[in-house]
Amino acid sequence: MREEDRALLEELLLARGPGGQEDEVRAICQRELEGCCDEVGSDAAGNLVARISPPHLPREQARRAAVRLLAHLDEIAMIVKRVEADGTLRVVALGGAQPVSFGVCPVQILAGEAVLDGVLSYGSMHATGESPQGSDVLSGAVHWRDVHVVTRRSAEELANLGVRPGTRVVLNRLWRRPLYFQDCVAAHFLDDRAPLLAVLGVAREIARRRDELHGDLYLVLTTMEEESNAGALFAARRLPGDISIAVEVGPTVAEYGTRLCRDPIVNSGDSKGYYSRHVTDRLLRAAERCQYQPQAALLVDFASAASALLR
C-alpha cells in the first residue's frame, strides 16, 4: 500500500460515522473528491455525490449513459435506548451488529457538541445465573439486553450534556487504529472504509482518463447503509443512470469459494435478489483486463446498496 493511501485509510478509520451522523467521514471524502471531480455536493439525504463527465460528449448524451458507483459512509455502531437512573446507558445496535462485534471496549458517546468517554460492559464475569445477564455472559451468548455503557456520570449530568434516547455511541478512537501484518490490514470498520479508499482512488484515476468515458460517472457515497439503505434508495430515485455498482467488502467463506487475496469478488446476488447477469459479466471481464483473477460468487447471506435498489 502506498504511504499516501495508508495515511488516508487511517484518517478514514479514525473518523466516526454512525448511521445518520457521518459528517466526519463525509468531510474527508469531499476534500478528496473536490480535487478531481467536475461537481461535488451533498444531497438532502446526506449522501455525498460527485460527478465526472466526458468532455467530448454532449451533456444530455453523457447523462443518459450515466453509471452510479456506490460505497457507504456509515459504520456499525450503537444507539441509546434509555438512560438509567445511575447514569448507565442501555444501547441497541445501529446496523447489523451484535455485542460480540465490539466486545468489552472503550466507546465515545456523541452527545450534541460534546464527545463523552464510556465503556461498553458485560458486567462482572464472576456472576452466576442468578444475575440477569449472568447465564448469557458465561455461555458466550451475549445479547444487547446483557450489556450497558458505563459513563460514571449522573443521569442529570448526562441529560444536561444532551445524552438521550437516540444518541449515537461509537467505538472509541483508542481502538480504531489499524494493524498492518504480512500482506493484510486489520481494523474495525474496514466495512466500508476500505471500499471508500478504493472509490476515492478510482475517482482520481478516472478523472485523469475522462476522455475514455462513454457517459457520466456518479460517485455516490451513501448514508445509513447499515440500517436501511435509505441513502442509496434516495439517490437512485434522483440521479440519472440505469446501472448501479456497489463497492463492498466481501466475506471469505468456504461455502462461497472465496479467498482472502488481491483478486476482487464479483457478486452475482444476495439475500435480496439476483443481480443483472449483463453487468456482472462485464465486471468479470473488466477485472481480467486489469490482470486480476476475479472471484465470481453468490453471497447468499449478504446485502448491499446494490441489492437494496432491486426492491
LOTIDREN-694148 format. One line per field, with one value per residue (C-alpha): x, y, z; residue number from 1. Coordinates in nm, 3 decimals. Layout:
% LOTIDREN-694148
X c(X  ...) $
Y c(Y  ...) $
Z c(Z  ...) $
nr c(NUM  ...) $
% end
This chain:
% LOTIDREN-694148
X c(0.000  0.134  0.217  -0.043  -0.312  -0.218  -0.244  -0.584  -0.714  -0.610  -0.779  -1.099  -1.082  -1.039  -1.336  -1.660  -1.953  -2.260  -2.564  -2.727  -2.425  -2.146  -2.020  -1.656  -1.625  -1.815  -1.581  -1.272  -1.425  -1.547  -1.199  -1.052  -1.318  -1.315  -0.965  -1.063  -1.438  -1.648  -1.913  -1.928  -2.203  -2.437  -2.799  -3.097  -3.044  -2.684  -2.524  -2.204  -2.243  -1.963  -1.975  -1.702  -1.810  -1.655  -1.558  -1.616  -1.985  -2.291  -2.426  -2.759  -2.592  -2.349  -2.635  -2.838  -2.543  -2.459  -2.331  -2.354  -2.069  -2.172  -1.990  -2.125  -2.010  -2.153  -2.034  -2.197  -2.247  -2.484  -2.774  -2.904  -3.234  -3.262  -3.058  -3.075  -3.112  -2.749  -2.621  -2.551  -2.679  -2.883  -2.796  -2.905  -2.746  -2.724  -2.680  -2.627  -2.411  -2.406  -2.223  -1.951  -1.880  -1.731  -1.651  -1.579  -1.432  -1.396  -1.664  -1.747  -2.092  -2.174  -2.378  -2.452  -2.138  -1.972  -1.799  -1.803  -1.597  -1.752  -1.703  -1.924  -1.957  -2.098  -2.095  -1.889  -1.753  -1.788  -2.167  -2.380  -2.706  -2.881  -2.774  -2.990  -2.715  -2.504  -2.615  -2.575  -2.232  -2.098  -2.225  -2.090  -2.436  -2.436  -2.732  -2.792  -3.007  -2.695  -2.473  -2.463  -2.236  -2.064  -2.039  -1.958  -2.189  -2.529  -2.845  -2.899  -2.549  -2.597  -2.928  -2.766  -2.496  -2.757  -2.745  -3.090  -3.259  -3.133  -2.782  -2.517  -2.241  -1.931  -1.607  -1.352  -1.070  -0.827  -0.935  -0.976  -0.617  -0.535  -0.288  -0.062  0.072  0.218  0.011  -0.302  -0.465  -0.690  -0.921  -1.274  -1.484  -1.287  -1.651  -1.685  -1.369  -1.157  -1.410  -1.424  -1.047  -1.081  -1.354  -1.151  -0.860  -1.090  -1.208  -0.854  -0.767  -1.085  -1.053  -0.716  -0.875  -1.215  -1.177  -1.237  -1.575  -1.890  -2.115  -2.122  -1.982  -2.160  -1.967  -2.236  -2.113  -2.427  -2.566  -2.737  -2.646  -2.604  -2.958  -3.189  -3.002  -3.204  -2.929  -2.889  -3.263  -3.289  -3.003  -3.136  -3.465  -3.295  -2.976  -2.961  -2.837  -2.962  -2.656  -2.554  -2.240  -2.179  -1.819  -1.820  -1.614  -1.680  -1.682  -1.411  -1.601  -1.553  -1.919  -1.882  -1.543  -1.391  -1.033  -0.854  -0.633  -0.593  -0.842  -1.181  -1.504  -1.776  -2.108  -2.400  -2.671  -2.754  -3.037  -3.238  -3.221  -3.003  -2.808  -2.807  -2.605  -2.511  -2.348  -2.169  -2.027  -1.889  -1.733  -1.565  -1.421  -1.304  -1.118  -0.949  -0.836  -0.673  -0.474  -0.681  -0.841  -1.188  -1.378  -1.732  -1.954  -2.313  -2.318  -2.650  -2.630  -2.529  -2.682  -2.559  -2.675  -2.690  -2.938  -3.146  -3.212  -3.367  -3.672) $
Y c(0.000  0.342  0.569  0.828  0.559  0.426  0.774  0.831  0.492  0.569  0.908  0.741  0.476  0.737  0.935  0.848  0.768  0.611  0.599  0.938  1.115  1.053  1.413  1.337  1.073  1.285  1.581  1.373  1.223  1.562  1.707  1.425  1.437  1.813  1.787  1.567  1.576  1.815  1.856  1.754  1.811  1.658  1.580  1.611  1.259  1.327  1.134  1.279  1.284  1.358  1.362  1.306  1.378  1.302  1.636  1.515  1.421  1.649  1.681  1.512  1.218  1.174  1.198  0.926  0.685  0.756  0.487  0.513  0.378  0.339  0.298  0.384  0.640  0.480  0.212  -0.028  0.145  0.167  0.393  0.480  0.315  0.465  0.635  0.450  0.630  0.551  0.706  0.385  0.367  0.087  0.060  -0.139  -0.198  0.071  -0.150  -0.524  -0.552  -0.781  -0.706  -0.951  -0.715  -0.475  -0.676  -0.508  -0.186  0.191  0.390  0.750  0.899  1.161  1.397  1.708  1.923  1.706  1.372  1.169  0.863  0.545  0.169  -0.099  -0.353  -0.704  -0.673  -0.896  -1.220  -1.370  -1.350  -1.664  -1.745  -1.564  -1.230  -1.106  -1.131  -1.396  -1.702  -1.532  -1.387  -1.715  -1.910  -1.656  -1.591  -1.220  -1.011  -0.637  -0.681  -0.809  -0.505  -0.143  0.160  0.277  0.658  0.741  1.041  1.104  1.083  1.456  1.542  1.329  1.498  1.841  1.728  1.616  1.238  1.093  0.806  0.826  0.943  0.757  0.558  0.453  0.267  0.492  0.628  0.445  0.121  0.243  0.235  -0.041  -0.327  -0.398  -0.752  -0.956  -0.863  -0.764  -0.479  -0.548  -0.287  -0.216  -0.054  -0.165  -0.212  0.033  0.242  0.017  0.043  0.420  0.433  0.232  0.459  0.771  0.617  0.531  0.891  1.021  0.769  0.817  1.194  1.161  0.942  1.107  1.120  0.742  0.767  0.678  0.863  1.043  0.864  0.942  0.853  0.815  0.782  0.687  0.739  0.484  0.175  -0.039  0.033  0.075  0.174  0.494  0.697  0.466  0.449  0.828  0.872  0.612  0.799  1.127  1.057  0.954  0.613  0.257  0.082  0.094  -0.082  -0.114  -0.143  -0.353  -0.584  -0.950  -1.250  -1.512  -1.829  -2.185  -2.222  -1.933  -2.045  -1.703  -1.636  -1.357  -1.221  -0.929  -1.071  -0.898  -1.079  -1.013  -1.096  -1.234  -1.196  -1.195  -1.228  -0.957  -1.097  -1.168  -0.907  -0.836  -1.103  -0.846  -0.621  -0.894  -1.045  -0.705  -0.662  -1.002  -0.919  -0.578  -0.738  -0.983  -0.696  -0.543  -0.866  -0.991  -1.333  -1.226  -1.446  -1.499  -1.565  -1.592  -1.445  -1.580  -1.430  -1.078  -0.747  -0.418  -0.089  -0.256  -0.520  -0.258  -0.097  -0.421  -0.362) $
Z c(0.000  -0.090  0.201  0.098  0.075  0.417  0.566  0.405  0.523  0.880  0.861  0.741  1.015  1.289  1.160  1.341  1.117  1.280  1.055  1.014  1.165  0.912  0.898  0.982  0.710  0.457  0.510  0.434  0.121  -0.003  0.038  -0.172  -0.445  -0.490  -0.632  -0.925  -0.995  -1.202  -0.934  -0.568  -0.313  -0.057  -0.131  0.102  0.238  0.337  0.052  -0.092  -0.470  -0.718  -1.098  -1.356  -1.714  -2.054  -2.210  -2.567  -2.527  -2.521  -2.166  -2.237  -2.408  -2.119  -1.871  -2.046  -2.029  -1.664  -1.426  -1.046  -0.830  -0.465  -0.134  0.210  0.463  0.777  1.017  1.260  1.594  1.889  1.979  2.325  2.414  2.763  3.034  3.366  3.699  3.786  3.461  3.273  2.918  2.767  2.399  2.096  1.758  1.494  1.190  1.180  1.492  1.792  2.120  2.012  1.719  1.974  2.287  2.618  2.487  2.528  2.346  2.270  2.321  2.057  2.272  2.071  2.077  2.343  2.292  2.614  2.700  2.832  2.841  2.689  2.969  3.004  3.382  3.607  3.462  3.810  3.822  3.824  3.654  3.939  3.787  3.498  3.238  3.414  3.214  2.877  2.959  3.096  2.796  2.548  2.402  2.485  2.367  2.377  2.687  2.866  2.806  2.909  2.877  3.195  3.198  3.563  3.529  3.681  3.474  3.534  3.413  3.102  3.027  3.056  2.812  2.560  2.609  2.543  2.360  2.003  2.093  1.892  2.062  1.866  1.922  2.089  1.873  2.104  1.933  1.577  1.453  1.203  1.245  0.947  0.934  0.650  0.343  0.539  0.726  1.025  1.174  1.282  1.007  0.703  0.602  0.437  0.480  0.257  -0.029  0.028  -0.015  -0.337  -0.474  -0.397  -0.586  -0.876  -0.889  -0.926  -1.197  -1.399  -1.376  -1.550  -1.821  -1.853  -2.232  -2.231  -2.056  -2.251  -2.007  -1.675  -1.372  -1.045  -0.730  -0.463  -0.105  0.079  0.425  0.654  0.451  0.761  0.885  0.589  0.271  0.286  0.122  -0.176  -0.232  -0.222  -0.470  -0.712  -0.743  -0.824  -1.018  -1.384  -1.492  -1.517  -1.370  -1.003  -0.879  -0.505  -0.385  -0.068  0.147  0.067  0.301  0.252  0.336  0.215  0.117  -0.129  -0.262  -0.190  -0.079  0.106  -0.171  -0.411  -0.662  -0.637  -0.557  -0.815  -0.654  -0.855  -0.592  -0.223  0.027  -0.151  -0.504  -0.804  -0.996  -1.368  -1.550  -1.813  -1.552  -1.356  -1.676  -1.775  -1.430  -1.454  -1.796  -1.675  -1.382  -1.619  -1.843  -1.534  -1.480  -1.188  -1.148  -1.034  -0.791  -0.915  -0.613  -0.497  -0.146  -0.019  0.332  0.230  0.133  -0.008  -0.151  -0.492  -0.382  -0.199  -0.537  -0.665  -0.445) $
nr c(1  2  3  4  5  6  7  8  9  10  11  12  13  14  15  16  17  18  19  20  21  22  23  24  25  26  27  28  29  30  31  32  33  34  35  36  37  38  39  40  41  42  43  44  45  46  47  48  49  50  51  52  53  54  55  56  57  58  59  60  61  62  63  64  65  66  67  68  69  70  71  72  73  74  75  76  77  78  79  80  81  82  83  84  85  86  87  88  89  90  91  92  93  94  95  96  97  98  99  100  101  102  103  104  105  106  107  108  109  110  111  112  113  114  115  116  117  118  119  120  121  122  123  124  125  126  127  128  129  130  131  132  133  134  135  136  137  138  139  140  141  142  143  144  145  146  147  148  149  150  151  152  153  154  155  156  157  158  159  160  161  162  163  164  165  166  167  168  169  170  171  172  173  174  175  176  177  178  179  180  181  182  183  184  185  186  187  188  189  190  191  192  193  194  195  196  197  198  199  200  201  202  203  204  205  206  207  208  209  210  211  212  213  214  215  216  217  218  219  220  221  222  223  224  225  226  227  228  229  230  231  232  233  234  235  236  237  238  239  240  241  242  243  244  245  246  247  248  249  250  251  252  253  254  255  256  257  258  259  260  261  262  263  264  265  266  267  268  269  270  271  272  273  274  275  276  277  278  279  280  281  282  283  284  285  286  287  288  289  290  291  292  293  294  295  296  297  298  299  300  301  302  303  304  305  306  307  308  309  310  311) $
% end
